[in-house]
Every structure is written in C-alpha cells, then in structure tokens.
C-alpha cells in the first residue's frame, strides 16, 4: 500500500488533538487519508466527516473504517478547487501531505463553500520535511514560498 513514515506520527497526532481542543462540534476534512492512522487516534469518535484518497485500495479501507463519512477517491487538489465537500460546513481541516499541501489548501479556500467563524487548519508539508531532512534546498526559499501562499488567505 505504499510508503509508511511514522517518524513524526506522535507529533502529528499531538498537534491535531491540541488543535481540536475547545471546538464544540468538529466536522473534519482529511485531504490525504492514507490508511487512517491519524483518523484512528484523532477523529474516529466523529460520526461525520470527509476524507480524500486517490489510491483505490486505501480509499476502500477508509470507507470501511468510516461508513458515515463522505469518501472521495480523487486527487484532492482538483476536487477541493471544484467545491467537493461544500455540502458540509467543515470546521477542522487536515492537510497531511506527503508532498506540498499548498495547492490543496489554496483550492479549498478559493472554492465556493460555507466558511464557519471558527475554522481550524493543521498541515504537514511533507515536501519541506523531506527537503529539510535531506538538506537539498535552503529553508529561506521554502519559507518565502509558504509565506506567499499564506498571504492569499488573510482575508478569509
């Protein structure tokens, strides 16, 4: 079923649990479902939500894990930009990407959908983590790229 990287799984889970605190009725969207490791530790108690996964075997597993969730077997970047999941007022967004999550985040915020007053977002920039670990590029470039992406969302 592909790659498995548990090197920072505990940190990812802790970040998500801390961000969920105080959110009265979480309605979760996972942009990259994988095999549901984060869901098991963070979101399994929620009866409704949305998850995206383009791999057929993984999306079938996710559908069995969460029978009441909306499961999208698609590329989340294009689907979010087209408004997938807009039938729910999502208030907790999880972008745990192997690569860069910025296109998916941009697509979500530029699409037609309800935006609740309390909207929380967690993201893993897998591309940045991999590049930083391998020392391939300088951090200044990545920080500038992320800053440029974030400035597009200040008005939301």
C-alpha positions in Angstrom: 0.0 0.0 0.0 2.8 2.4 -0.4 5.1 4.4 1.9 4.8 4.4 5.6 6.5 7.2 7.6 5.9 7.0 11.4 8.9 9.1 12.3 6.8 12.1 13.3 3.4 10.4 13.8 3.2 11.1 17.5 3.9 14.8 16.9 1.3 14.9 14.1 -1.3 13.3 16.5 -0.4 15.7 19.3 -0.8 18.7 17.1 -4.2 17.6 15.9 -5.5 16.8 19.3 -4.3 20.1 20.7 -6.0 22.0 17.8 -9.3 20.1 18.2 -9.5 21.2 21.9 -12.4 23.6 22.5 -14.0 23.0 19.1 -17.6 22.2 20.1 -18.7 20.1 17.1 -15.8 19.2 14.9 -16.6 18.5 11.3 -13.3 17.1 9.9 -11.9 17.0 6.4 -8.8 14.9 5.8 -7.3 15.9 2.5 -5.0 12.9 2.4 -6.5 9.9 4.2 -3.7 7.3 3.7 -4.7 4.2 5.7 -6.3 6.1 8.5 -3.5 6.2 11.1 -4.3 9.8 12.2 -8.0 9.2 12.0 -7.7 6.2 14.5 -6.0 8.5 17.0 -7.8 11.8 16.4 -11.1 11.5 14.5 -12.6 8.1 15.0 -15.1 9.4 17.5 -16.7 11.7 15.0 -19.6 10.2 13.1 -19.4 12.6 10.1 -16.5 13.9 8.1 -14.9 14.0 4.7 -11.8 12.2 3.5 -9.9 12.2 0.2 -7.6 9.5 -1.0 -6.7 8.8 -4.7 -5.4 5.3 -4.1 -8.3 2.8 -4.7 -7.1 0.2 -2.1 -6.7 2.9 0.6 -10.0 4.6 -0.2 -11.8 1.2 0.2 -10.1 0.8 3.6 -11.2 4.3 4.6 -14.8 3.6 3.5 -14.8 0.5 5.8 -13.3 2.5 8.7 -15.8 5.3 8.5 -19.1 4.3 7.0 -20.9 7.6 7.7 -18.1 9.8 6.3 -18.0 11.1 2.7 -15.2 9.3 1.0 -13.7 10.8 -2.2 -11.4 8.6 -4.3 -9.9 11.5 -6.2 -7.0 13.9 -6.4 -7.9 16.3 -3.6 -6.3 19.4 -5.1 -8.6 19.4 -8.1 -11.7 18.2 -6.2 -11.4 20.8 -3.4 -10.9 23.6 -6.0 -14.1 22.3 -7.7 -16.0 22.5 -4.4 -16.0 18.9 -3.3 -17.3 18.6 0.3 -19.0 22.0 0.2 -22.2 20.3 1.3 -20.9 20.5 4.9 -19.6 23.4 6.9 -16.2 22.0 7.7 -14.5 23.5 10.7 -11.4 21.3 11.0 -9.1 20.9 8.0 -6.3 18.3 8.0 -3.8 18.5 5.2 -1.2 15.7 5.9 0.5 15.6 2.6 3.5 13.5 1.5 4.4 16.4 -0.8 3.3 20.0 -0.5 -0.2 20.7 0.8 -0.4 24.3 -0.6 -2.3 23.6 -3.8 -5.0 21.7 -1.9 -5.2 24.5 0.7 -5.4 27.1 -2.0 -8.1 25.1 -3.8 -10.2 24.8 -0.6 -10.2 28.5 0.2 -10.8 29.6 -3.4 -13.8 27.4 -3.8 -17.5 28.2 -3.2 -18.4 26.8 0.2 -19.5 27.8 3.7 -16.7 29.1 6.0 -17.6 28.8 9.7 -16.5 31.5 12.1 -14.2 29.1 13.9 -12.2 27.3 11.2 -9.1 25.4 12.2 -6.4 24.0 10.0 -3.4 21.7 10.5 -1.0 20.8 7.8 2.1 18.7 7.2 4.3 20.0 4.4 5.9 16.6 3.5 7.9 18.2 0.7 9.5 20.7 3.2 10.2 17.9 5.7 11.9 15.7 3.1 13.9 18.6 1.7 15.0 19.7 5.1 16.0 16.2 6.2 17.9 15.7 3.0 19.4 19.2 3.0 18.6 19.7 -0.7 17.4 23.3 -0.6 17.7 26.2 1.7 15.0 27.0 4.2 14.7 30.6 3.1 13.3 29.6 -0.2 10.7 27.3 1.3 9.7 29.9 4.0 9.2 32.5 1.3 7.1 30.1 -0.8 4.9 29.3 2.1 4.6 32.9 3.2 3.5 33.9 -0.4 0.8 31.1 -0.2 -0.4 32.1 3.2 -0.8 35.8 2.3 -3.6 34.7 -0.1 -5.7 33.6 2.9 -5.5 36.5 5.2 -8.9 37.9 4.0 -10.8 34.6 4.5 
